[in-house]
Amino acid sequence: MVMGQKKKQVESNVLFELSRMMVPRDLLGFFDIAEVKELHKEWQIILWEKQGIFPQILKGFQM
């Protein structure tokens, strides 16, 4: 692994771990953090819905 790639991977891991602290724990029960983008003045945290998990209140409703 090239030094620049390793540094970028470490930065990516740090951003990912920090994003886990910013997303409410309740949401992480239903969503996975798919990607974290560091933009000029903000971070963009992209969530993917976990498959097959439905909130108890919605069970029994048809879509």
C-alpha positions as CSV (number, residue, x, y, z in Angstrom):
1,M,0.0,0.0,0.0
2,V,1.3,3.4,-0.9
3,M,1.8,5.9,1.9
4,G,-0.8,8.4,0.4
5,Q,-3.4,5.6,0.2
6,K,-2.8,4.5,3.8
7,K,-3.2,8.1,5.0
8,K,-6.4,8.5,3.0
9,Q,-7.7,5.2,4.4
10,V,-6.9,6.3,8.0
11,E,-8.7,9.6,7.4
12,S,-11.7,7.7,6.0
13,N,-11.8,5.5,9.0
14,V,-11.7,8.5,11.3
15,L,-14.5,10.2,9.4
16,F,-16.6,7.0,9.6
17,E,-16.1,6.6,13.3
18,L,-16.9,10.3,14.0
19,S,-20.1,10.0,11.9
20,R,-21.2,7.1,14.1
21,M,-21.1,9.5,17.0
22,M,-23.2,12.1,15.2
23,V,-26.0,9.7,14.0
24,P,-28.4,8.9,16.8
25,R,-28.0,5.3,18.1
26,D,-31.7,4.6,17.5
27,L,-31.2,5.3,13.7
28,L,-28.2,2.9,13.6
29,G,-30.6,0.1,14.6
30,F,-32.4,0.6,11.3
31,F,-29.7,2.1,9.0
32,D,-26.1,1.4,8.2
33,I,-23.6,4.2,7.4
34,A,-22.8,3.6,3.8
35,E,-20.5,6.5,3.1
36,V,-19.1,9.7,4.6
37,K,-18.2,12.5,2.3
38,E,-16.1,15.5,3.5
39,L,-17.3,18.5,1.6
40,H,-16.0,22.1,1.7
41,K,-18.1,23.2,4.7
42,E,-20.0,20.1,5.8
43,W,-20.0,16.3,6.0
44,Q,-22.5,14.3,4.2
45,I,-23.4,11.0,5.9
46,I,-25.2,8.5,3.6
47,L,-27.4,5.9,5.3
48,W,-28.7,2.7,3.8
49,E,-31.8,1.1,5.3
50,K,-31.2,-2.3,6.8
51,Q,-33.2,-5.0,5.0
52,G,-35.9,-7.0,6.7
53,I,-36.0,-4.8,9.8
54,F,-39.3,-3.0,10.5
55,P,-40.2,-0.7,13.5
56,Q,-42.7,-2.5,15.8
57,I,-45.3,0.2,15.2
58,L,-45.3,-0.5,11.5
59,K,-45.7,-4.3,11.6
60,G,-48.9,-5.5,10.2
61,F,-49.3,-2.6,7.7
62,Q,-49.3,-3.4,4.1
63,M,-47.4,-1.3,1.6
